[in-house]
Amino acid sequence: MSDETQLPAVVAAAGAGARFSYEEFFAGIDSANTRRAYQRALHRFLEVVENRGLQLHEITPKLVSEHIDGLQAEVRVKRGEEPRFRDASKPMKKLHLAALRHFFDVAVKRHVVMLNPALSVRGPKLQVREGKTKGLGVKQAKQLLQSIDVSTPVGLRDRAVIATLLYTAARRGAVAKLRRGDFHTDGRQHYFQLDEKGGRQRTIPCRADLERFVEAYLVAAGPIDKDEPLFRTVQGRTQRFTDRAMSGEDILAMFKRRLKDAGLPVSFSCHSCRKATATNLLEQGVELADVQNFLGHADPRTTKLYDQRELGVTRNIVERIGF
């Protein structure tokens, strides 16, 4: 695999227009995660093109189709074992195809190639009715919050972070980016100003208990300027907060530790909070459109993937089988 930080040789050989298209393509992707995933997919395909001695304008739909059909994914193995591969999953193939389609769309607009060779390629059929992430149940969410020892500054911080995940349905990346000024009040109640996926911003009212949790943490953390990180790391085991913000990975690692301490499955993730909140609201009769707006989804079909109510129906049915 070629170095993903370098310009692929096939693009470099195609001239200034191709290089400009390449840079424009990635510059137009807001999400850092999507950018990395698309870059890996595009570089993987362009390495195949280079190995075949082809140029960008010589790429055909047949080549794209063969590449997508034959995609392999590396299987995780124990340290020291030889790497093994399996047929790539349908979601992975669809992601790779989407990356190629979008890149060649830009290349066509910039007259680097005449036609998009990925446009007519059919991806694998995939019908998703439920997202992979499992949501916490109401009792589990309460158990998690109540299990945290809040006699320490770190405990106060962790309770505030997890409660923010639950009561705002924010992604961990958005919580990690919060500044002190993003937790603000209009004199009547507090709000969170969240910088979400895709550059979207959401203003979420802060419920009373969450406000208390955050205020208790702020007392322990000491004065924080409005432009400084809200949730901070600590110096080792000292319980003293640094000036550095908790990253998304820091929040995930903390969440896993708290799950373990609470006796809950560590297979849950921070996103389980978001899914639990969506399901809980739908169970209470909140309209799908309102939940969609709360989560910041552009498409109601995405919100439906967060709805776990059908799992209960399915369990009730199978329990009635009379064998």
Helices and strands as residue ranges (DSSP letters): H 9-13, H 16-27, H 32-51, G 56-58, H 61-69, E 72-75, E 84-87, H 90-109, H 138-146, H 153-168, H 172-176, G 180-182, E 183-185, E 190-195, G 197-199, E 201-205, H 208-221, E 232-234, E 241-245, H 248-261, H 270-283, H 288-295, H 300-304, H 309-319
